Amino acid sequence: MPSNQPKELIIAYDIADPRRLSRVHRLIKKVALPLQYCVFYTQMNQKQRDKLVQLLEHHINPKEDNVRIYPLTSSYQALYI
């Protein structure tokens, strides 16, 4: 798949420090739709995703914080309750 083709992604995070948590939340909320407080949905191409990762790396402490980006497959089926 070409790198400029948007992919559906789920972004989830667990940030230890409340100040960093607010910063990361605001940053991700600019580019993704919140599903829950720390879980977001977005469509991004590779370049956009790489830029987001670079920004996040400047706002988190990798020893205490955790940010995960999961690509959704074309055959996923979401179940909402």
KASULHU-V39585 format. One record per residue. N is the residue number from 0. RES is the residue in one small letter. SS is DSSP state (helix for helix, strand for strand, loop for the rest). BURIAL is 1 if it has 9 or more other ideal C-beta (glycine too) atoms within 8 Angstrom, else 0. D_LAST is the distance of its C-alpha to the last C-alpha in Angstrom with 2 decimals. Layout:
BEGIN
n->N res->RES ss->SS burial->BURIAL d_last->D_LAST
n->N res->RES ss->SS burial->BURIAL d_last->D_LAST
END
This chain:
BEGIN
n->0 res->m ss->loop burial->0 d_last->32.38
n->1 res->p ss->loop burial->0 d_last->34.33
n->2 res->s ss->loop burial->0 d_last->33.61
n->3 res->n ss->loop burial->0 d_last->33.43
n->4 res->q ss->loop burial->0 d_last->30.52
n->5 res->p ss->loop burial->0 d_last->27.23
n->6 res->k ss->strand burial->1 d_last->24.54
n->7 res->e ss->strand burial->1 d_last->20.84
n->8 res->l ss->strand burial->1 d_last->20.28
n->9 res->i ss->strand burial->1 d_last->17.88
n->10 res->i ss->strand burial->1 d_last->19.88
n->11 res->a ss->strand burial->1 d_last->19.21
n->12 res->y ss->strand burial->1 d_last->21.86
n->13 res->d ss->strand burial->0 d_last->23.20
n->14 res->i ss->loop burial->1 d_last->26.34
n->15 res->a ss->loop burial->0 d_last->28.66
n->16 res->d ss->loop burial->1 d_last->30.71
n->17 res->p ss->helix burial->0 d_last->29.31
n->18 res->r ss->helix burial->0 d_last->31.66
n->19 res->r ss->helix burial->1 d_last->30.66
n->20 res->l ss->helix burial->1 d_last->26.97
n->21 res->s ss->helix burial->0 d_last->27.55
n->22 res->r ss->helix burial->1 d_last->29.58
n->23 res->v ss->helix burial->1 d_last->27.14
n->24 res->h ss->helix burial->1 d_last->24.24
n->25 res->r ss->helix burial->0 d_last->26.49
n->26 res->l ss->helix burial->1 d_last->27.71
n->27 res->i ss->helix burial->1 d_last->24.42
n->28 res->k ss->helix burial->1 d_last->23.07
n->29 res->k ss->loop burial->0 d_last->26.09
n->30 res->v ss->loop burial->1 d_last->25.03
n->31 res->a ss->loop burial->1 d_last->21.24
n->32 res->l ss->strand burial->0 d_last->18.12
n->33 res->p ss->strand burial->0 d_last->16.34
n->34 res->l ss->strand burial->0 d_last->12.66
n->35 res->q ss->strand burial->0 d_last->13.28
n->36 res->y ss->loop burial->0 d_last->16.84
n->37 res->c ss->loop burial->0 d_last->18.09
n->38 res->v ss->strand burial->1 d_last->15.95
n->39 res->f ss->strand burial->1 d_last->17.00
n->40 res->y ss->strand burial->1 d_last->16.99
n->41 res->t ss->strand burial->1 d_last->20.37
n->42 res->q ss->strand burial->0 d_last->22.83
n->43 res->m ss->strand burial->1 d_last->26.22
n->44 res->n ss->loop burial->1 d_last->29.33
n->45 res->q ss->helix burial->1 d_last->31.17
n->46 res->k ss->helix burial->0 d_last->33.52
n->47 res->q ss->helix burial->1 d_last->30.89
n->48 res->r ss->helix burial->1 d_last->28.98
n->49 res->d ss->helix burial->0 d_last->32.31
n->50 res->k ss->helix burial->0 d_last->33.18
n->51 res->l ss->helix burial->1 d_last->29.94
n->52 res->v ss->helix burial->1 d_last->30.59
n->53 res->q ss->helix burial->0 d_last->34.14
n->54 res->l ss->helix burial->1 d_last->33.16
n->55 res->l ss->helix burial->1 d_last->30.70
n->56 res->e ss->helix burial->0 d_last->33.46
n->57 res->h ss->helix burial->0 d_last->35.60
n->58 res->h ss->helix burial->1 d_last->33.08
n->59 res->i ss->loop burial->1 d_last->31.94
n->60 res->n ss->loop burial->0 d_last->33.83
n->61 res->p ss->loop burial->0 d_last->33.11
n->62 res->k ss->loop burial->0 d_last->34.28
n->63 res->e ss->loop burial->0 d_last->31.70
n->64 res->d ss->loop burial->1 d_last->28.86
n->65 res->n ss->strand burial->0 d_last->26.41
n->66 res->v ss->strand burial->1 d_last->24.98
n->67 res->r ss->strand burial->0 d_last->23.32
n->68 res->i ss->strand burial->1 d_last->22.84
n->69 res->y ss->strand burial->0 d_last->21.02
n->70 res->p ss->strand burial->0 d_last->21.79
n->71 res->l ss->loop burial->1 d_last->19.22
n->72 res->t ss->loop burial->0 d_last->20.86
n->73 res->s ss->loop burial->0 d_last->21.30
n->74 res->s ss->loop burial->0 d_last->19.58
n->75 res->y ss->loop burial->0 d_last->16.20
n->76 res->q ss->loop burial->0 d_last->13.06
n->77 res->a ss->loop burial->0 d_last->9.91
n->78 res->l ss->loop burial->0 d_last->6.59
n->79 res->y ss->loop burial->0 d_last->3.79
n->80 res->i ss->loop burial->0 d_last->0.00
END
